[in-house]
């Protein structure tokens, strides 16, 4: 039980940390680019909004999962272990992704690595990080038997992740050109065999 609380606690802290970190980096970068003068007009870009929107949607999904009254029609004795198993699978997949992503897991839309990552989970889908987060959030919602939490994963979190992933794909295509095109042609966007 304690391990579950620690995992959920870490999952809850990630979005808050990502929002705070991105806002600090954005402010510092814009401050340096403006010649050490802060000019707020035109500072917020689409990738900045997606970097903030994505973790905020995960917080919304988590909050809805905990506080919605509408329950999935699954017995509690089945839903809790099933949801925990799905959640742990998603977190294990996230750990697998981080082994290959390393420093690039810092909230940037623009690629920070000089080499395109195409092995490990990236062999199957181009955005396994978002897939692992979708799986984890679904697991959390199922464990809590939250109908609205489960729906909000697909109606709020998934579109925010897909939007951010599309921005990342444009940036990766600019940086890696033909290598990216070949990789994108042979892999799925986020869900193996589906999309």
Rosetta silent file (secondary structure, phi, psi, omega in degrees, C-alpha in Angstrom):
SEQUENCE: XXXXXXXXXXXXXXXXXXXXXXXXXXXXXXXXXXXXXXXXXXXXXXXXXXXXXXXXXXXXXXXXXXXXXXXXXXXXXXXXXXXXXXXXXXXXXXXXXXXXXXXXXXXXXXXXXXXXXXXXXXXXXXXXXXXXXXXXXXXXXXXXXXXXXXXXXXXXXXXXXXXXXXXXXXXXXXXXXXXXXXXXXXXXXXXXXXX
SCORE:     score description
SCORE:     0.000 S_00000001
   1 L     0.000  -42.959  179.656    0.000    0.000    0.000 S_00000001
   2 H   -62.409  -41.439  178.812    2.837    2.400    0.904 S_00000001
   3 H   -61.634  -40.848  177.683    4.572    1.698   -2.417 S_00000001
   4 H   -61.122  -43.393  178.084    1.329    2.514   -4.234 S_00000001
   5 H   -64.047  -38.401  179.067    1.031    5.832   -2.412 S_00000001
   6 H   -65.704  -41.466  179.664    4.654    6.663   -3.235 S_00000001
   7 H   -65.867  -46.705  178.578    4.135    5.870   -6.920 S_00000001
   8 H   -63.257  -39.718  177.763    0.910    7.900   -7.088 S_00000001
   9 H   -60.069  -44.645  177.862    2.641   10.702   -5.156 S_00000001
  10 H   -63.725  -39.643 -179.917    5.493   10.762   -7.676 S_00000001
  11 H   -67.056  -33.105  177.187    2.985   10.713  -10.531 S_00000001
  12 H   -73.454  -35.730 -177.795    1.138   13.649   -8.949 S_00000001
  13 H   -74.983  -28.749 -177.781    4.320   15.642   -8.394 S_00000001
  14 H   -56.274  -50.308 -178.798    5.610   15.201  -11.958 S_00000001
  15 H   -61.956  -40.822 -179.970    3.036   17.529  -13.590 S_00000001
  16 H   -63.703  -43.505  178.442    3.474   20.210  -10.935 S_00000001
  17 H   -63.480  -42.767 -178.280    7.263   20.017  -11.269 S_00000001
  18 H   -63.012  -42.423  179.074    7.054   20.103  -15.085 S_00000001
  19 H   -63.877  -47.332 -179.847    4.854   23.214  -15.074 S_00000001
  20 H   -61.784  -46.641 -177.352    7.108   25.000  -12.575 S_00000001
  21 H   -63.291  -44.930 -178.558   10.316   23.990  -14.386 S_00000001
  22 H   -64.864  -41.235  178.627    9.039   24.981  -17.805 S_00000001
  23 H   -62.353  -40.371  179.173    7.827   28.362  -16.552 S_00000001
  24 H   -66.636  -43.646  179.114   11.234   29.050  -14.954 S_00000001
  25 H   -64.959  -43.898 -179.156   13.146   28.025  -18.095 S_00000001
  26 H   -60.087  -45.631 -179.102   10.810   30.010  -20.334 S_00000001
  27 H   -65.050  -43.890 -178.869   11.212   33.139  -18.218 S_00000001
  28 H   -65.502  -43.939 -179.819   15.008   32.811  -18.003 S_00000001
  29 H   -62.773  -46.913 -179.440   15.411   32.125  -21.747 S_00000001
  30 H   -64.538  -35.801  179.090   13.184   35.028  -22.754 S_00000001
  31 H   -63.406  -44.136  178.762   15.011   37.285  -20.270 S_00000001
  32 H   -67.271  -41.312 -178.489   18.374   36.391  -21.843 S_00000001
  33 H   -67.776  -26.555 -178.251   17.034   36.765  -25.385 S_00000001
  34 L   -88.956   15.134  179.673   15.607   40.182  -24.586 S_00000001
  35 L    69.265   40.817  179.064   19.013   41.498  -23.547 S_00000001
  36 L    65.020   19.706  172.851   18.303   41.016  -19.848 S_00000001
  37 L  -120.179  132.204 -178.280   15.097   43.027  -20.131 S_00000001
  38 L   -86.281  119.138  174.575   11.806   41.241  -19.732 S_00000001
  39 L  -117.431  114.186 -173.913    9.368   41.936  -22.546 S_00000001
  40 L   -84.627  -16.972  179.895    6.170   39.975  -22.041 S_00000001
  41 L   -69.869  127.387  176.141    4.587   40.767  -25.423 S_00000001
  42 L    74.207   16.063 -177.229    4.920   37.846  -27.797 S_00000001
  43 L   -83.659  -29.748 -175.994    6.793   35.673  -25.303 S_00000001
  44 L   -86.453  122.447  179.930    4.373   32.773  -25.120 S_00000001
  45 L  -109.357  168.884 -178.901    4.705   30.421  -28.076 S_00000001
  46 H   -58.670  -41.715 -179.751    2.659   27.397  -29.070 S_00000001
  47 H   -67.726  -28.876  175.632    5.245   24.938  -27.735 S_00000001
  48 H   -65.177  -43.606  179.888    5.270   26.833  -24.433 S_00000001
  49 H   -65.580  -39.948  179.981    1.511   26.388  -24.141 S_00000001
  50 H   -68.303  -34.299  178.218    1.693   22.705  -25.033 S_00000001
  51 H   -66.417  -30.030  177.373    4.436   22.178  -22.474 S_00000001
  52 H   -86.839  -38.154 -176.781    2.146   23.643  -19.824 S_00000001
  53 H   -63.707  -42.286 -175.599   -1.125   22.175  -21.125 S_00000001
  54 H   -60.683  -54.467  177.839    0.070   18.574  -21.112 S_00000001
  55 H   -66.473  -31.299  177.454    1.031   18.305  -17.409 S_00000001
  56 H   -65.249  -37.968  177.653   -1.991   20.400  -16.427 S_00000001
  57 H   -65.701  -34.813  177.224   -4.294   17.939  -18.225 S_00000001
  58 H   -66.630  -36.628  175.565   -2.697   15.076  -16.286 S_00000001
  59 H   -64.782  -39.937  178.449   -3.487   16.924  -13.056 S_00000001
  60 H   -62.717  -45.797  179.475   -7.072   17.414  -14.210 S_00000001
  61 H   -60.028  -44.459 -179.774   -7.397   13.698  -15.036 S_00000001
  62 H   -63.385  -44.490  179.633   -5.984   12.733  -11.636 S_00000001
  63 H   -63.300  -44.879  178.971   -8.303   15.150   -9.827 S_00000001
  64 H   -62.194  -40.554  179.925  -11.354   13.947  -11.769 S_00000001
  65 H   -61.476  -40.579 -178.755  -10.386   10.326  -11.059 S_00000001
  66 H   -75.181  -34.286 -168.913  -10.216   10.952   -7.326 S_00000001
  67 H  -111.528    1.095  179.165  -13.304   13.137   -6.988 S_00000001
  68 L   -82.226  146.878 -179.019  -15.878   11.988   -9.523 S_00000001
  69 L   -89.971  -23.496 -178.836  -18.887   10.103   -8.225 S_00000001
  70 L   -70.808  123.271 -175.314  -19.680    8.185  -11.423 S_00000001
  71 E  -106.315  145.315  172.636  -18.208    4.704  -11.043 S_00000001
  72 L   -66.548  146.096 -179.348  -17.165    2.181  -13.668 S_00000001
  73 L   -79.724   56.077  178.689  -19.390   -0.923  -13.621 S_00000001
  74 L  -124.757  133.700  177.865  -16.549   -3.093  -12.307 S_00000001
  75 L   -59.174  143.839 -177.281  -16.592   -4.659   -8.841 S_00000001
  76 H   -57.552  -38.596 -179.855  -14.227   -2.925   -6.434 S_00000001
  77 H   -65.365  -21.202  178.001  -12.396   -6.177   -5.718 S_00000001
  78 H   -96.063  -42.590 -174.069  -11.571   -6.486   -9.419 S_00000001
  79 H   -63.204  -43.758 -175.600  -11.081   -2.814  -10.329 S_00000001
  80 H   -63.653  -54.002  179.175   -8.464   -2.006   -7.709 S_00000001
  81 H   -66.057  -35.325  177.972   -5.949   -4.795   -8.488 S_00000001
  82 H   -64.045  -47.517  178.696   -6.604   -4.496  -12.235 S_00000001
  83 H   -62.480  -41.166  178.217   -6.082   -0.720  -12.154 S_00000001
  84 H   -62.964  -40.000  178.450   -2.949   -1.066  -10.024 S_00000001
  85 H   -64.255  -44.706  178.015   -1.554   -3.623  -12.492 S_00000001
  86 H   -62.902  -44.441  179.642   -2.296   -1.326  -15.457 S_00000001
  87 H   -60.139  -47.273 -179.889   -0.796    1.640  -13.570 S_00000001
  88 H   -65.051  -35.830  175.516    2.383   -0.280  -12.701 S_00000001
  89 H   -62.054  -44.839  177.802    2.699   -1.474  -16.307 S_00000001
  90 H   -62.659  -40.091  179.095    2.497    2.145  -17.490 S_00000001
  91 H   -69.403  -36.556  176.308    5.078    3.258  -14.921 S_00000001
  92 H   -64.777  -39.730  177.115    7.417    0.385  -15.904 S_00000001
  93 H   -65.404  -39.292  176.301    7.050    1.452  -19.520 S_00000001
  94 H   -60.018  -43.185  177.634    7.818    5.035  -18.495 S_00000001
  95 H   -62.299  -40.199  177.831   11.010    3.831  -16.793 S_00000001
  96 H   -62.221  -42.200  177.954   11.927    1.919  -19.966 S_00000001
  97 H   -61.973  -44.346 -177.184   11.402    5.072  -22.028 S_00000001
  98 H   -64.268  -28.426  176.023   13.570    7.129  -19.666 S_00000001
  99 H   -60.419  -38.298 -177.976   16.457    4.685  -20.099 S_00000001
 100 H   -90.640  -28.316 -175.955   16.546    5.622  -23.789 S_00000001
 101 H   -84.189  -36.049  179.740   15.445    9.240  -23.560 S_00000001
 102 H    47.151 -118.086 -173.947   17.742   10.340  -20.700 S_00000001
 103 H   -67.229  -15.499 -178.923   18.344   14.114  -20.784 S_00000001
 104 H   -75.967   -6.495  178.841   15.687   14.689  -23.431 S_00000001
 105 L   -89.903   58.983 -177.869   12.991   14.121  -20.788 S_00000001
 106 L  -128.261   22.570  173.888   13.098   17.696  -19.601 S_00000001
 107 L    85.673    7.997 -177.900    9.958   19.203  -21.059 S_00000001
 108 L   -86.783  140.177  172.036   11.463   20.498  -24.305 S_00000001
 109 L   -83.959  -41.473  177.322    9.573   20.419  -27.572 S_00000001
 110 L   -71.569  137.414 -178.833   12.736   21.109  -29.556 S_00000001
 111 L   -64.663  138.135  179.409   15.058   18.079  -29.696 S_00000001
 112 L  -108.113  -14.919  178.566   18.050   18.284  -27.360 S_00000001
 113 L   -89.394  150.212  178.772   19.811   15.080  -28.429 S_00000001
 114 L   -87.915   -7.720 -179.204   22.082   14.992  -31.465 S_00000001
 115 L  -123.650  136.884  177.704   20.991   11.475  -32.355 S_00000001
 116 L   -72.663  126.622 -179.768   17.472   10.332  -33.183 S_00000001
 117 L   -83.229  116.351 -177.746   16.350    7.722  -30.636 S_00000001
 118 L  -129.717    7.790 -179.919   14.947    4.740  -32.570 S_00000001
 119 L  -113.064 -179.395 -176.255   15.647    1.775  -30.295 S_00000001
 120 H    64.703 -137.455 -179.458   14.021    0.389  -27.157 S_00000001
 121 H   -67.077  -20.412  179.750   10.343    1.406  -26.981 S_00000001
 122 H   -72.838   -8.288  175.389   10.938    3.868  -29.840 S_00000001
 123 H   -68.472  -26.987 -173.723   11.317    0.851  -32.127 S_00000001
 124 L  -103.233  -41.899  179.611    7.524    0.392  -31.982 S_00000001
 125 E  -137.119  154.964 -178.041    6.017    3.868  -31.565 S_00000001
 126 L   -80.243  -20.109 -177.433    7.333    7.401  -31.949 S_00000001
 127 L  -132.419   63.117 -179.763    5.852    8.632  -28.655 S_00000001
 128 H   -68.471  -21.608  177.352    6.063    5.844  -26.068 S_00000001
 129 H   -62.584  -47.822  179.866    6.395    8.402  -23.271 S_00000001
 130 H   -68.024  -37.345  176.658    2.872    9.673  -23.874 S_00000001
 131 H   -60.754  -43.852 -179.782    1.598    6.121  -24.344 S_00000001
 132 H   -64.646  -35.471  178.746    3.061    5.114  -20.963 S_00000001
 133 H   -71.099  -38.198  176.056    1.404    8.110  -19.329 S_00000001
 134 H   -61.371  -46.403 -179.957   -1.964    7.281  -20.930 S_00000001
 135 H   -60.900  -45.062 -179.777   -1.671    3.701  -19.655 S_00000001
 136 H   -62.812  -43.610  179.601   -0.758    4.888  -16.141 S_00000001
 137 H   -66.857  -37.954  175.566   -3.626    7.374  -15.996 S_00000001
 138 H   -62.936  -42.920  178.450   -6.098    4.766  -17.231 S_00000001
 139 H   -60.080  -42.590  177.820   -4.801    2.411  -14.546 S_00000001
 140 H   -62.352  -45.392 -179.406   -5.290    5.052  -11.864 S_00000001
 141 H   -64.824  -39.907  178.748   -8.835    5.785  -13.056 S_00000001
 142 H   -67.051  -43.846  179.035   -9.721    2.072  -13.207 S_00000001
 143 H   -58.673  -33.470  178.797   -8.267    1.435   -9.728 S_00000001
 144 L   -90.885    0.424 -178.748  -10.504    4.229   -8.437 S_00000001
 145 L    56.974   34.035 -175.928  -13.427    2.951  -10.573 S_00000001
 146 E   -91.424  111.383  176.902  -13.799    6.480  -11.967 S_00000001
 147 H   -64.397  -49.178 -179.154  -15.883    6.640  -15.124 S_00000001
 148 H   -67.640  -32.271  176.287  -15.167   10.352  -15.673 S_00000001
 149 H   -64.738  -42.946  178.762  -11.486    9.836  -14.889 S_00000001
 150 H   -64.679  -45.280  179.112  -11.235    7.137  -17.537 S_00000001
 151 H   -64.662  -38.037 -177.758  -13.091    9.264  -20.087 S_00000001
 152 H   -68.144  -24.800  173.952  -11.006   12.354  -19.275 S_00000001
 153 H   -59.173  -45.085 -175.751   -7.818   10.443  -20.122 S_00000001
 154 H   -85.119  -25.193 -178.613   -9.097   10.083  -23.683 S_00000001
 155 H   -93.678  -23.179 -178.076  -10.963   13.388  -23.946 S_00000001
 156 H  -117.672  -55.895 -173.423   -8.420   15.706  -22.249 S_00000001
 157 H   -70.335  -47.470 -178.030   -5.018   14.126  -21.717 S_00000001
 158 H   -60.835  -45.833  176.501   -4.683   12.212  -24.989 S_00000001
 159 H   -62.345  -37.993  177.900   -5.517   15.227  -27.225 S_00000001
 160 H   -64.869  -41.383  177.783   -3.069   17.405  -25.249 S_00000001
 161 H   -66.749  -40.498  179.191   -0.376   14.734  -25.615 S_00000001
 162 H   -65.569  -38.648  177.914   -1.109   14.259  -29.317 S_00000001
 163 H   -63.569  -47.510  178.884   -0.903   18.008  -29.904 S_00000001
 164 H   -62.780  -41.601  179.166    2.427   18.235  -28.107 S_00000001
 165 H   -62.663  -36.918  178.759    3.699   15.148  -29.948 S_00000001
 166 H   -66.556  -36.551  175.160    2.770   16.725  -33.299 S_00000001
 167 H   -65.598  -40.910  177.998    4.820   19.818  -32.389 S_00000001
 168 H   -63.049  -39.910 -179.434    7.721   17.569  -31.414 S_00000001
 169 H   -63.315  -39.457  177.479    7.433   15.702  -34.717 S_00000001
 170 H   -63.089  -41.964  179.571    7.704   18.948  -36.690 S_00000001
 171 H   -67.224  -40.155  178.638   10.820   19.898  -34.704 S_00000001
 172 H   -66.994  -37.474  178.033   12.337   16.431  -35.173 S_00000001
 173 H   -64.401  -38.781  177.509   11.614   16.553  -38.918 S_00000001
 174 H   -65.122  -40.771 -174.752   13.428   19.902  -39.150 S_00000001
 175 H   -79.603  -42.010 -172.513   16.457   18.594  -37.262 S_00000001
 176 H  -107.140   -3.949  172.600   16.786   15.045  -38.628 S_00000001
 177 H    43.121 -111.915 -173.581   15.136   15.484  -42.053 S_00000001
 178 H   -64.397  -37.264  178.005   15.435   12.234  -44.093 S_00000001
 179 H   -60.879  -41.407  177.976   16.356   10.071  -41.088 S_00000001
 180 H   -65.045  -43.687 -178.597   13.155   11.233  -39.378 S_00000001
 181 H   -60.184  -42.418  177.914   11.047   10.593  -42.483 S_00000001
 182 H   -64.814  -44.273  179.652   12.298    6.993  -42.752 S_00000001
 183 H   -63.521  -44.945 -178.754   11.736    6.398  -39.041 S_00000001
 184 H   -65.221  -31.745 -178.893    8.236    7.929  -39.100 S_00000001
 185 H   -69.782  -26.400 -175.702    7.264    5.808  -42.112 S_00000001
 186 H  -104.329    0.745 -179.006    8.014    2.531  -40.297 S_00000001
 187 L  -124.883  162.202  176.428    6.594    3.310  -36.820 S_00000001
 188 E   -88.655  158.014 -178.222    3.216    4.144  -35.330 S_00000001
 189 L   -65.537  -60.125 -177.335    2.467    7.542  -33.806 S_00000001
 190 L  -138.558  -36.846 -177.337    1.462    6.479  -30.280 S_00000001
 191 L  -111.303  117.912 -179.346   -0.513    3.220  -30.199 S_00000001
 192 L   -56.885  135.816  178.008    1.057    0.133  -31.798 S_00000001
 193 L    68.408   -1.901 -179.369   -0.994   -1.305  -34.666 S_00000001
 194 L  -117.343  -51.991 -170.361   -3.651    1.432  -34.256 S_00000001
 195 L  -153.255    0.000    0.000   -2.267    4.956  -34.619 S_00000001
